[in-house]
Amino acid sequence: MAAISQRLTGPSRLWSRTEVLTRPSPVPAEPGIYAWYFRELPGCVDATGCVRNGDSTLLYIGISPAAPPKKGKPPSRQTLRSRIRRHVTGDASRSTLRFTLGCLLAPYLGIELRVGCGGRMNFLAEELAISEWMDRNASVCWAQHAEPWKIKEATIRH
């Protein structure tokens, strides 16, 4: 547990949005836990007490896949690679990170949360503004773990 927390809170390397989208991808197609760092923070975010790495602040920890369903459904086949890519290329309806960033940055970026296809909330064509902001400000690191749902809460507390 301590080794994983160290890899997320004191990473030797942070990866940019552009880097995680390269092929072959540096992000493993394995389960694990990841941490997003940001250089510029939305004005309303108080980062007092947050973990810092150089000029970046840790604000978000996620896992992939989620815990297996309890009602006999098959577990998710998501990996660190698929989840991190979804955060940097998807839309707010499929990424809590993008949804949160979009809402916090809406006044700064001049974007608005809307109802898209299927009634899902996202920023429609304005998702590009979130991606561009992430290009300038976001970086990520990760640690592989076979059952990340078992360590997520302890990692966040650490």
Chimera marker file (.cmm) of the C-alpha trace (Angstrom):
<marker_set name="trace">
<marker id="1" x="0.000" y="0.000" z="0.000" r="1" g="1" b="0" radius="0.5"/>
<marker id="2" x="2.766" y="2.452" z="0.907" r="1" g="1" b="0" radius="0.5"/>
<marker id="3" x="4.559" y="1.809" z="-2.403" r="1" g="1" b="0" radius="0.5"/>
<marker id="4" x="1.420" y="2.569" z="-4.402" r="1" g="1" b="0" radius="0.5"/>
<marker id="5" x="0.710" y="5.725" z="-2.410" r="1" g="1" b="0" radius="0.5"/>
<marker id="6" x="4.310" y="6.842" z="-3.005" r="1" g="1" b="0" radius="0.5"/>
<marker id="7" x="3.994" y="6.253" z="-6.765" r="1" g="1" b="0" radius="0.5"/>
<marker id="8" x="0.921" y="8.497" z="-6.812" r="1" g="1" b="0" radius="0.5"/>
<marker id="9" x="1.982" y="11.213" z="-4.366" r="1" g="1" b="0" radius="0.5"/>
<marker id="10" x="5.670" y="11.380" z="-5.283" r="1" g="1" b="0" radius="0.5"/>
<marker id="11" x="5.802" y="10.195" z="-8.872" r="1" g="1" b="0" radius="0.5"/>
<marker id="12" x="9.099" y="10.243" z="-10.705" r="1" g="1" b="0" radius="0.5"/>
<marker id="13" x="7.199" y="11.196" z="-13.846" r="1" g="1" b="0" radius="0.5"/>
<marker id="14" x="3.906" y="12.834" z="-14.766" r="1" g="1" b="0" radius="0.5"/>
<marker id="15" x="2.438" y="12.175" z="-18.195" r="1" g="1" b="0" radius="0.5"/>
<marker id="16" x="0.696" y="14.841" z="-20.307" r="1" g="1" b="0" radius="0.5"/>
<marker id="17" x="-2.571" y="14.408" z="-22.191" r="1" g="1" b="0" radius="0.5"/>
<marker id="18" x="-0.637" y="14.289" z="-25.466" r="1" g="1" b="0" radius="0.5"/>
<marker id="19" x="1.724" y="11.607" z="-24.162" r="1" g="1" b="0" radius="0.5"/>
<marker id="20" x="-1.030" y="9.273" z="-22.955" r="1" g="1" b="0" radius="0.5"/>
<marker id="21" x="-2.619" y="9.452" z="-26.403" r="1" g="1" b="0" radius="0.5"/>
<marker id="22" x="0.538" y="8.367" z="-28.266" r="1" g="1" b="0" radius="0.5"/>
<marker id="23" x="0.826" y="4.910" z="-29.785" r="1" g="1" b="0" radius="0.5"/>
<marker id="24" x="2.150" y="2.759" z="-28.409" r="1" g="1" b="0" radius="0.5"/>
<marker id="25" x="0.672" y="4.135" z="-25.236" r="1" g="1" b="0" radius="0.5"/>
<marker id="26" x="2.793" y="4.456" z="-22.104" r="1" g="1" b="0" radius="0.5"/>
<marker id="27" x="-0.323" y="3.665" z="-20.041" r="1" g="1" b="0" radius="0.5"/>
<marker id="28" x="-0.625" y="-0.064" z="-19.322" r="1" g="1" b="0" radius="0.5"/>
<marker id="29" x="-3.718" y="-1.977" z="-20.400" r="1" g="1" b="0" radius="0.5"/>
<marker id="30" x="-3.962" y="-3.340" z="-16.848" r="1" g="1" b="0" radius="0.5"/>
<marker id="31" x="-6.096" y="-2.572" z="-13.787" r="1" g="1" b="0" radius="0.5"/>
<marker id="32" x="-4.875" y="0.034" z="-11.344" r="1" g="1" b="0" radius="0.5"/>
<marker id="33" x="-5.192" y="3.411" z="-9.690" r="1" g="1" b="0" radius="0.5"/>
<marker id="34" x="-4.279" y="6.805" z="-11.146" r="1" g="1" b="0" radius="0.5"/>
<marker id="35" x="-3.763" y="10.378" z="-9.978" r="1" g="1" b="0" radius="0.5"/>
<marker id="36" x="-4.377" y="13.629" z="-11.886" r="1" g="1" b="0" radius="0.5"/>
<marker id="37" x="-2.221" y="16.674" z="-11.226" r="1" g="1" b="0" radius="0.5"/>
<marker id="38" x="-2.917" y="20.227" z="-12.414" r="1" g="1" b="0" radius="0.5"/>
<marker id="39" x="-0.638" y="23.243" z="-12.904" r="1" g="1" b="0" radius="0.5"/>
<marker id="40" x="-3.379" y="25.882" z="-13.056" r="1" g="1" b="0" radius="0.5"/>
<marker id="41" x="-6.360" y="25.408" z="-10.768" r="1" g="1" b="0" radius="0.5"/>
<marker id="42" x="-9.893" y="26.677" z="-11.237" r="1" g="1" b="0" radius="0.5"/>
<marker id="43" x="-10.186" y="29.873" z="-9.190" r="1" g="1" b="0" radius="0.5"/>
<marker id="44" x="-12.692" y="28.433" z="-6.712" r="1" g="1" b="0" radius="0.5"/>
<marker id="45" x="-10.487" y="25.447" z="-5.746" r="1" g="1" b="0" radius="0.5"/>
<marker id="46" x="-8.651" y="25.769" z="-2.443" r="1" g="1" b="0" radius="0.5"/>
<marker id="47" x="-5.570" y="23.530" z="-2.730" r="1" g="1" b="0" radius="0.5"/>
<marker id="48" x="-4.385" y="24.145" z="0.832" r="1" g="1" b="0" radius="0.5"/>
<marker id="49" x="-3.056" y="20.869" z="2.166" r="1" g="1" b="0" radius="0.5"/>
<marker id="50" x="-3.099" y="19.137" z="-1.216" r="1" g="1" b="0" radius="0.5"/>
<marker id="51" x="-0.158" y="17.038" z="-2.405" r="1" g="1" b="0" radius="0.5"/>
<marker id="52" x="2.211" y="18.930" z="-4.709" r="1" g="1" b="0" radius="0.5"/>
<marker id="53" x="4.678" y="17.637" z="-7.268" r="1" g="1" b="0" radius="0.5"/>
<marker id="54" x="6.813" y="20.415" z="-8.709" r="1" g="1" b="0" radius="0.5"/>
<marker id="55" x="4.435" y="23.036" z="-10.072" r="1" g="1" b="0" radius="0.5"/>
<marker id="56" x="1.415" y="20.701" z="-10.043" r="1" g="1" b="0" radius="0.5"/>
<marker id="57" x="-1.260" y="19.877" z="-7.477" r="1" g="1" b="0" radius="0.5"/>
<marker id="58" x="-2.905" y="16.482" z="-7.000" r="1" g="1" b="0" radius="0.5"/>
<marker id="59" x="-6.679" y="16.925" z="-7.159" r="1" g="1" b="0" radius="0.5"/>
<marker id="60" x="-8.175" y="13.654" z="-8.420" r="1" g="1" b="0" radius="0.5"/>
<marker id="61" x="-7.641" y="9.933" z="-7.830" r="1" g="1" b="0" radius="0.5"/>
<marker id="62" x="-9.477" y="7.271" z="-9.790" r="1" g="1" b="0" radius="0.5"/>
<marker id="63" x="-9.451" y="3.527" z="-10.368" r="1" g="1" b="0" radius="0.5"/>
<marker id="64" x="-10.023" y="1.215" z="-13.270" r="1" g="1" b="0" radius="0.5"/>
<marker id="65" x="-11.925" y="-0.980" z="-13.288" r="1" g="1" b="0" radius="0.5"/>
<marker id="66" x="-14.566" y="-0.322" z="-10.685" r="1" g="1" b="0" radius="0.5"/>
<marker id="67" x="-15.445" y="-3.060" z="-8.210" r="1" g="1" b="0" radius="0.5"/>
<marker id="68" x="-17.172" y="-6.034" z="-9.827" r="1" g="1" b="0" radius="0.5"/>
<marker id="69" x="-20.990" y="-5.919" z="-9.720" r="1" g="1" b="0" radius="0.5"/>
<marker id="70" x="-22.594" y="-7.923" z="-6.916" r="1" g="1" b="0" radius="0.5"/>
<marker id="71" x="-25.557" y="-9.283" z="-8.879" r="1" g="1" b="0" radius="0.5"/>
<marker id="72" x="-23.712" y="-11.729" z="-11.115" r="1" g="1" b="0" radius="0.5"/>
<marker id="73" x="-23.071" y="-9.342" z="-13.987" r="1" g="1" b="0" radius="0.5"/>
<marker id="74" x="-19.639" y="-9.628" z="-15.579" r="1" g="1" b="0" radius="0.5"/>
<marker id="75" x="-16.966" y="-7.254" z="-14.279" r="1" g="1" b="0" radius="0.5"/>
<marker id="76" x="-15.829" y="-4.278" z="-16.312" r="1" g="1" b="0" radius="0.5"/>
<marker id="77" x="-13.027" y="-4.848" z="-18.795" r="1" g="1" b="0" radius="0.5"/>
<marker id="78" x="-11.723" y="-1.293" z="-18.407" r="1" g="1" b="0" radius="0.5"/>
<marker id="79" x="-8.023" y="-0.765" z="-17.821" r="1" g="1" b="0" radius="0.5"/>
<marker id="80" x="-5.848" y="2.140" z="-16.787" r="1" g="1" b="0" radius="0.5"/>
<marker id="81" x="-5.282" y="2.881" z="-20.488" r="1" g="1" b="0" radius="0.5"/>
<marker id="82" x="-8.959" y="2.864" z="-21.472" r="1" g="1" b="0" radius="0.5"/>
<marker id="83" x="-10.042" y="4.914" z="-18.454" r="1" g="1" b="0" radius="0.5"/>
<marker id="84" x="-7.321" y="7.542" z="-18.687" r="1" g="1" b="0" radius="0.5"/>
<marker id="85" x="-7.963" y="7.908" z="-22.426" r="1" g="1" b="0" radius="0.5"/>
<marker id="86" x="-11.667" y="8.351" z="-21.746" r="1" g="1" b="0" radius="0.5"/>
<marker id="87" x="-10.827" y="11.203" z="-19.365" r="1" g="1" b="0" radius="0.5"/>
<marker id="88" x="-8.744" y="12.987" z="-22.003" r="1" g="1" b="0" radius="0.5"/>
<marker id="89" x="-10.836" y="12.296" z="-25.121" r="1" g="1" b="0" radius="0.5"/>
<marker id="90" x="-14.361" y="11.490" z="-23.951" r="1" g="1" b="0" radius="0.5"/>
<marker id="91" x="-17.113" y="13.765" z="-22.818" r="1" g="1" b="0" radius="0.5"/>
<marker id="92" x="-18.367" y="14.842" z="-19.420" r="1" g="1" b="0" radius="0.5"/>
<marker id="93" x="-21.167" y="12.272" z="-19.416" r="1" g="1" b="0" radius="0.5"/>
<marker id="94" x="-18.599" y="9.463" z="-19.261" r="1" g="1" b="0" radius="0.5"/>
<marker id="95" x="-15.915" y="11.041" z="-17.104" r="1" g="1" b="0" radius="0.5"/>
<marker id="96" x="-16.382" y="12.434" z="-13.608" r="1" g="1" b="0" radius="0.5"/>
<marker id="97" x="-13.073" y="14.242" z="-14.040" r="1" g="1" b="0" radius="0.5"/>
<marker id="98" x="-14.219" y="16.045" z="-17.222" r="1" g="1" b="0" radius="0.5"/>
<marker id="99" x="-17.642" y="16.762" z="-15.715" r="1" g="1" b="0" radius="0.5"/>
<marker id="100" x="-16.100" y="18.316" z="-12.606" r="1" g="1" b="0" radius="0.5"/>
<marker id="101" x="-13.458" y="20.269" z="-14.524" r="1" g="1" b="0" radius="0.5"/>
<marker id="102" x="-16.066" y="21.548" z="-16.972" r="1" g="1" b="0" radius="0.5"/>
<marker id="103" x="-18.350" y="22.742" z="-14.182" r="1" g="1" b="0" radius="0.5"/>
<marker id="104" x="-15.509" y="24.426" z="-12.282" r="1" g="1" b="0" radius="0.5"/>
<marker id="105" x="-14.038" y="25.990" z="-15.419" r="1" g="1" b="0" radius="0.5"/>
<marker id="106" x="-17.331" y="26.981" z="-17.095" r="1" g="1" b="0" radius="0.5"/>
<marker id="107" x="-17.100" y="30.698" z="-16.230" r="1" g="1" b="0" radius="0.5"/>
<marker id="108" x="-13.412" y="30.838" z="-17.194" r="1" g="1" b="0" radius="0.5"/>
<marker id="109" x="-13.815" y="28.899" z="-20.467" r="1" g="1" b="0" radius="0.5"/>
<marker id="110" x="-17.214" y="30.334" z="-21.399" r="1" g="1" b="0" radius="0.5"/>
<marker id="111" x="-18.827" y="26.889" z="-21.629" r="1" g="1" b="0" radius="0.5"/>
<marker id="112" x="-22.146" y="25.537" z="-20.392" r="1" g="1" b="0" radius="0.5"/>
<marker id="113" x="-23.315" y="22.119" z="-19.246" r="1" g="1" b="0" radius="0.5"/>
<marker id="114" x="-26.130" y="20.858" z="-21.472" r="1" g="1" b="0" radius="0.5"/>
<marker id="115" x="-28.278" y="17.836" z="-22.111" r="1" g="1" b="0" radius="0.5"/>
<marker id="116" x="-26.879" y="15.858" z="-25.027" r="1" g="1" b="0" radius="0.5"/>
<marker id="117" x="-27.865" y="12.639" z="-26.793" r="1" g="1" b="0" radius="0.5"/>
<marker id="118" x="-29.770" y="10.216" z="-24.620" r="1" g="1" b="0" radius="0.5"/>
<marker id="119" x="-30.324" y="12.851" z="-21.949" r="1" g="1" b="0" radius="0.5"/>
<marker id="120" x="-26.699" y="12.726" z="-20.796" r="1" g="1" b="0" radius="0.5"/>
<marker id="121" x="-25.195" y="15.891" z="-19.373" r="1" g="1" b="0" radius="0.5"/>
<marker id="122" x="-22.094" y="17.135" z="-21.171" r="1" g="1" b="0" radius="0.5"/>
<marker id="123" x="-20.615" y="20.222" z="-22.798" r="1" g="1" b="0" radius="0.5"/>
<marker id="124" x="-21.343" y="19.115" z="-26.395" r="1" g="1" b="0" radius="0.5"/>
<marker id="125" x="-19.042" y="20.900" z="-28.876" r="1" g="1" b="0" radius="0.5"/>
<marker id="126" x="-17.501" y="22.827" z="-25.977" r="1" g="1" b="0" radius="0.5"/>
<marker id="127" x="-15.809" y="19.604" z="-24.732" r="1" g="1" b="0" radius="0.5"/>
<marker id="128" x="-12.893" y="20.727" z="-26.917" r="1" g="1" b="0" radius="0.5"/>
<marker id="129" x="-12.299" y="23.647" z="-24.545" r="1" g="1" b="0" radius="0.5"/>
<marker id="130" x="-11.898" y="21.184" z="-21.652" r="1" g="1" b="0" radius="0.5"/>
<marker id="131" x="-9.455" y="19.086" z="-23.708" r="1" g="1" b="0" radius="0.5"/>
<marker id="132" x="-7.418" y="22.169" z="-24.609" r="1" g="1" b="0" radius="0.5"/>
<marker id="133" x="-7.329" y="23.258" z="-20.961" r="1" g="1" b="0" radius="0.5"/>
<marker id="134" x="-6.170" y="19.758" z="-19.993" r="1" g="1" b="0" radius="0.5"/>
<marker id="135" x="-3.437" y="19.960" z="-22.669" r="1" g="1" b="0" radius="0.5"/>
<marker id="136" x="-2.062" y="23.032" z="-20.914" r="1" g="1" b="0" radius="0.5"/>
<marker id="137" x="-2.611" y="22.009" z="-17.301" r="1" g="1" b="0" radius="0.5"/>
<marker id="138" x="-3.233" y="18.316" z="-16.641" r="1" g="1" b="0" radius="0.5"/>
<marker id="139" x="-0.849" y="15.427" z="-16.112" r="1" g="1" b="0" radius="0.5"/>
<marker id="140" x="-1.333" y="11.931" z="-14.754" r="1" g="1" b="0" radius="0.5"/>
<marker id="141" x="0.537" y="9.068" z="-13.123" r="1" g="1" b="0" radius="0.5"/>
<marker id="142" x="-0.587" y="5.562" z="-12.234" r="1" g="1" b="0" radius="0.5"/>
<marker id="143" x="0.190" y="2.365" z="-10.388" r="1" g="1" b="0" radius="0.5"/>
<marker id="144" x="-0.950" y="-1.074" z="-11.426" r="1" g="1" b="0" radius="0.5"/>
<marker id="145" x="-3.004" y="-3.106" z="-8.951" r="1" g="1" b="0" radius="0.5"/>
<marker id="146" x="-5.117" y="-6.190" z="-9.662" r="1" g="1" b="0" radius="0.5"/>
<marker id="147" x="-8.021" y="-5.031" z="-7.447" r="1" g="1" b="0" radius="0.5"/>
<marker id="148" x="-7.824" y="-1.226" z="-7.219" r="1" g="1" b="0" radius="0.5"/>
<marker id="149" x="-11.266" y="-0.895" z="-5.604" r="1" g="1" b="0" radius="0.5"/>
<marker id="150" x="-9.770" y="-2.526" z="-2.512" r="1" g="1" b="0" radius="0.5"/>
<marker id="151" x="-7.147" y="0.219" z="-2.050" r="1" g="1" b="0" radius="0.5"/>
<marker id="152" x="-8.828" y="3.370" z="-3.351" r="1" g="1" b="0" radius="0.5"/>
<marker id="153" x="-10.176" y="4.701" z="-0.039" r="1" g="1" b="0" radius="0.5"/>
<marker id="154" x="-6.957" y="3.989" z="1.857" r="1" g="1" b="0" radius="0.5"/>
<marker id="155" x="-4.928" y="5.642" z="-0.896" r="1" g="1" b="0" radius="0.5"/>
<marker id="156" x="-7.075" y="8.762" z="-0.789" r="1" g="1" b="0" radius="0.5"/>
<marker id="157" x="-6.805" y="8.929" z="3.020" r="1" g="1" b="0" radius="0.5"/>
<marker id="158" x="-3.011" y="8.617" z="2.761" r="1" g="1" b="0" radius="0.5"/>
<link id1="1" id2="2" r="1" g="1" b="0" radius="0.2"/>
<link id1="2" id2="3" r="1" g="1" b="0" radius="0.2"/>
<link id1="3" id2="4" r="1" g="1" b="0" radius="0.2"/>
<link id1="4" id2="5" r="1" g="1" b="0" radius="0.2"/>
<link id1="5" id2="6" r="1" g="1" b="0" radius="0.2"/>
<link id1="6" id2="7" r="1" g="1" b="0" radius="0.2"/>
<link id1="7" id2="8" r="1" g="1" b="0" radius="0.2"/>
<link id1="8" id2="9" r="1" g="1" b="0" radius="0.2"/>
<link id1="9" id2="10" r="1" g="1" b="0" radius="0.2"/>
<link id1="10" id2="11" r="1" g="1" b="0" radius="0.2"/>
<link id1="11" id2="12" r="1" g="1" b="0" radius="0.2"/>
<link id1="12" id2="13" r="1" g="1" b="0" radius="0.2"/>
<link id1="13" id2="14" r="1" g="1" b="0" radius="0.2"/>
<link id1="14" id2="15" r="1" g="1" b="0" radius="0.2"/>
<link id1="15" id2="16" r="1" g="1" b="0" radius="0.2"/>
<link id1="16" id2="17" r="1" g="1" b="0" radius="0.2"/>
<link id1="17" id2="18" r="1" g="1" b="0" radius="0.2"/>
<link id1="18" id2="19" r="1" g="1" b="0" radius="0.2"/>
<link id1="19" id2="20" r="1" g="1" b="0" radius="0.2"/>
<link id1="20" id2="21" r="1" g="1" b="0" radius="0.2"/>
<link id1="21" id2="22" r="1" g="1" b="0" radius="0.2"/>
<link id1="22" id2="23" r="1" g="1" b="0" radius="0.2"/>
<link id1="23" id2="24" r="1" g="1" b="0" radius="0.2"/>
<link id1="24" id2="25" r="1" g="1" b="0" radius="0.2"/>
<link id1="25" id2="26" r="1" g="1" b="0" radius="0.2"/>
<link id1="26" id2="27" r="1" g="1" b="0" radius="0.2"/>
<link id1="27" id2="28" r="1" g="1" b="0" radius="0.2"/>
<link id1="28" id2="29" r="1" g="1" b="0" radius="0.2"/>
<link id1="29" id2="30" r="1" g="1" b="0" radius="0.2"/>
<link id1="30" id2="31" r="1" g="1" b="0" radius="0.2"/>
<link id1="31" id2="32" r="1" g="1" b="0" radius="0.2"/>
<link id1="32" id2="33" r="1" g="1" b="0" radius="0.2"/>
<link id1="33" id2="34" r="1" g="1" b="0" radius="0.2"/>
<link id1="34" id2="35" r="1" g="1" b="0" radius="0.2"/>
<link id1="35" id2="36" r="1" g="1" b="0" radius="0.2"/>
<link id1="36" id2="37" r="1" g="1" b="0" radius="0.2"/>
<link id1="37" id2="38" r="1" g="1" b="0" radius="0.2"/>
<link id1="38" id2="39" r="1" g="1" b="0" radius="0.2"/>
<link id1="39" id2="40" r="1" g="1" b="0" radius="0.2"/>
<link id1="40" id2="41" r="1" g="1" b="0" radius="0.2"/>
<link id1="41" id2="42" r="1" g="1" b="0" radius="0.2"/>
<link id1="42" id2="43" r="1" g="1" b="0" radius="0.2"/>
<link id1="43" id2="44" r="1" g="1" b="0" radius="0.2"/>
<link id1="44" id2="45" r="1" g="1" b="0" radius="0.2"/>
<link id1="45" id2="46" r="1" g="1" b="0" radius="0.2"/>
<link id1="46" id2="47" r="1" g="1" b="0" radius="0.2"/>
<link id1="47" id2="48" r="1" g="1" b="0" radius="0.2"/>
<link id1="48" id2="49" r="1" g="1" b="0" radius="0.2"/>
<link id1="49" id2="50" r="1" g="1" b="0" radius="0.2"/>
<link id1="50" id2="51" r="1" g="1" b="0" radius="0.2"/>
<link id1="51" id2="52" r="1" g="1" b="0" radius="0.2"/>
<link id1="52" id2="53" r="1" g="1" b="0" radius="0.2"/>
<link id1="53" id2="54" r="1" g="1" b="0" radius="0.2"/>
<link id1="54" id2="55" r="1" g="1" b="0" radius="0.2"/>
<link id1="55" id2="56" r="1" g="1" b="0" radius="0.2"/>
<link id1="56" id2="57" r="1" g="1" b="0" radius="0.2"/>
<link id1="57" id2="58" r="1" g="1" b="0" radius="0.2"/>
<link id1="58" id2="59" r="1" g="1" b="0" radius="0.2"/>
<link id1="59" id2="60" r="1" g="1" b="0" radius="0.2"/>
<link id1="60" id2="61" r="1" g="1" b="0" radius="0.2"/>
<link id1="61" id2="62" r="1" g="1" b="0" radius="0.2"/>
<link id1="62" id2="63" r="1" g="1" b="0" radius="0.2"/>
<link id1="63" id2="64" r="1" g="1" b="0" radius="0.2"/>
<link id1="64" id2="65" r="1" g="1" b="0" radius="0.2"/>
<link id1="65" id2="66" r="1" g="1" b="0" radius="0.2"/>
<link id1="66" id2="67" r="1" g="1" b="0" radius="0.2"/>
<link id1="67" id2="68" r="1" g="1" b="0" radius="0.2"/>
<link id1="68" id2="69" r="1" g="1" b="0" radius="0.2"/>
<link id1="69" id2="70" r="1" g="1" b="0" radius="0.2"/>
<link id1="70" id2="71" r="1" g="1" b="0" radius="0.2"/>
<link id1="71" id2="72" r="1" g="1" b="0" radius="0.2"/>
<link id1="72" id2="73" r="1" g="1" b="0" radius="0.2"/>
<link id1="73" id2="74" r="1" g="1" b="0" radius="0.2"/>
<link id1="74" id2="75" r="1" g="1" b="0" radius="0.2"/>
<link id1="75" id2="76" r="1" g="1" b="0" radius="0.2"/>
<link id1="76" id2="77" r="1" g="1" b="0" radius="0.2"/>
<link id1="77" id2="78" r="1" g="1" b="0" radius="0.2"/>
<link id1="78" id2="79" r="1" g="1" b="0" radius="0.2"/>
<link id1="79" id2="80" r="1" g="1" b="0" radius="0.2"/>
<link id1="80" id2="81" r="1" g="1" b="0" radius="0.2"/>
<link id1="81" id2="82" r="1" g="1" b="0" radius="0.2"/>
<link id1="82" id2="83" r="1" g="1" b="0" radius="0.2"/>
<link id1="83" id2="84" r="1" g="1" b="0" radius="0.2"/>
<link id1="84" id2="85" r="1" g="1" b="0" radius="0.2"/>
<link id1="85" id2="86" r="1" g="1" b="0" radius="0.2"/>
<link id1="86" id2="87" r="1" g="1" b="0" radius="0.2"/>
<link id1="87" id2="88" r="1" g="1" b="0" radius="0.2"/>
<link id1="88" id2="89" r="1" g="1" b="0" radius="0.2"/>
<link id1="89" id2="90" r="1" g="1" b="0" radius="0.2"/>
<link id1="90" id2="91" r="1" g="1" b="0" radius="0.2"/>
<link id1="91" id2="92" r="1" g="1" b="0" radius="0.2"/>
<link id1="92" id2="93" r="1" g="1" b="0" radius="0.2"/>
<link id1="93" id2="94" r="1" g="1" b="0" radius="0.2"/>
<link id1="94" id2="95" r="1" g="1" b="0" radius="0.2"/>
<link id1="95" id2="96" r="1" g="1" b="0" radius="0.2"/>
<link id1="96" id2="97" r="1" g="1" b="0" radius="0.2"/>
<link id1="97" id2="98" r="1" g="1" b="0" radius="0.2"/>
<link id1="98" id2="99" r="1" g="1" b="0" radius="0.2"/>
<link id1="99" id2="100" r="1" g="1" b="0" radius="0.2"/>
<link id1="100" id2="101" r="1" g="1" b="0" radius="0.2"/>
<link id1="101" id2="102" r="1" g="1" b="0" radius="0.2"/>
<link id1="102" id2="103" r="1" g="1" b="0" radius="0.2"/>
<link id1="103" id2="104" r="1" g="1" b="0" radius="0.2"/>
<link id1="104" id2="105" r="1" g="1" b="0" radius="0.2"/>
<link id1="105" id2="106" r="1" g="1" b="0" radius="0.2"/>
<link id1="106" id2="107" r="1" g="1" b="0" radius="0.2"/>
<link id1="107" id2="108" r="1" g="1" b="0" radius="0.2"/>
<link id1="108" id2="109" r="1" g="1" b="0" radius="0.2"/>
<link id1="109" id2="110" r="1" g="1" b="0" radius="0.2"/>
<link id1="110" id2="111" r="1" g="1" b="0" radius="0.2"/>
<link id1="111" id2="112" r="1" g="1" b="0" radius="0.2"/>
<link id1="112" id2="113" r="1" g="1" b="0" radius="0.2"/>
<link id1="113" id2="114" r="1" g="1" b="0" radius="0.2"/>
<link id1="114" id2="115" r="1" g="1" b="0" radius="0.2"/>
<link id1="115" id2="116" r="1" g="1" b="0" radius="0.2"/>
<link id1="116" id2="117" r="1" g="1" b="0" radius="0.2"/>
<link id1="117" id2="118" r="1" g="1" b="0" radius="0.2"/>
<link id1="118" id2="119" r="1" g="1" b="0" radius="0.2"/>
<link id1="119" id2="120" r="1" g="1" b="0" radius="0.2"/>
<link id1="120" id2="121" r="1" g="1" b="0" radius="0.2"/>
<link id1="121" id2="122" r="1" g="1" b="0" radius="0.2"/>
<link id1="122" id2="123" r="1" g="1" b="0" radius="0.2"/>
<link id1="123" id2="124" r="1" g="1" b="0" radius="0.2"/>
<link id1="124" id2="125" r="1" g="1" b="0" radius="0.2"/>
<link id1="125" id2="126" r="1" g="1" b="0" radius="0.2"/>
<link id1="126" id2="127" r="1" g="1" b="0" radius="0.2"/>
<link id1="127" id2="128" r="1" g="1" b="0" radius="0.2"/>
<link id1="128" id2="129" r="1" g="1" b="0" radius="0.2"/>
<link id1="129" id2="130" r="1" g="1" b="0" radius="0.2"/>
<link id1="130" id2="131" r="1" g="1" b="0" radius="0.2"/>
<link id1="131" id2="132" r="1" g="1" b="0" radius="0.2"/>
<link id1="132" id2="133" r="1" g="1" b="0" radius="0.2"/>
<link id1="133" id2="134" r="1" g="1" b="0" radius="0.2"/>
<link id1="134" id2="135" r="1" g="1" b="0" radius="0.2"/>
<link id1="135" id2="136" r="1" g="1" b="0" radius="0.2"/>
<link id1="136" id2="137" r="1" g="1" b="0" radius="0.2"/>
<link id1="137" id2="138" r="1" g="1" b="0" radius="0.2"/>
<link id1="138" id2="139" r="1" g="1" b="0" radius="0.2"/>
<link id1="139" id2="140" r="1" g="1" b="0" radius="0.2"/>
<link id1="140" id2="141" r="1" g="1" b="0" radius="0.2"/>
<link id1="141" id2="142" r="1" g="1" b="0" radius="0.2"/>
<link id1="142" id2="143" r="1" g="1" b="0" radius="0.2"/>
<link id1="143" id2="144" r="1" g="1" b="0" radius="0.2"/>
<link id1="144" id2="145" r="1" g="1" b="0" radius="0.2"/>
<link id1="145" id2="146" r="1" g="1" b="0" radius="0.2"/>
<link id1="146" id2="147" r="1" g="1" b="0" radius="0.2"/>
<link id1="147" id2="148" r="1" g="1" b="0" radius="0.2"/>
<link id1="148" id2="149" r="1" g="1" b="0" radius="0.2"/>
<link id1="149" id2="150" r="1" g="1" b="0" radius="0.2"/>
<link id1="150" id2="151" r="1" g="1" b="0" radius="0.2"/>
<link id1="151" id2="152" r="1" g="1" b="0" radius="0.2"/>
<link id1="152" id2="153" r="1" g="1" b="0" radius="0.2"/>
<link id1="153" id2="154" r="1" g="1" b="0" radius="0.2"/>
<link id1="154" id2="155" r="1" g="1" b="0" radius="0.2"/>
<link id1="155" id2="156" r="1" g="1" b="0" radius="0.2"/>
<link id1="156" id2="157" r="1" g="1" b="0" radius="0.2"/>
<link id1="157" id2="158" r="1" g="1" b="0" radius="0.2"/>
</marker_set>
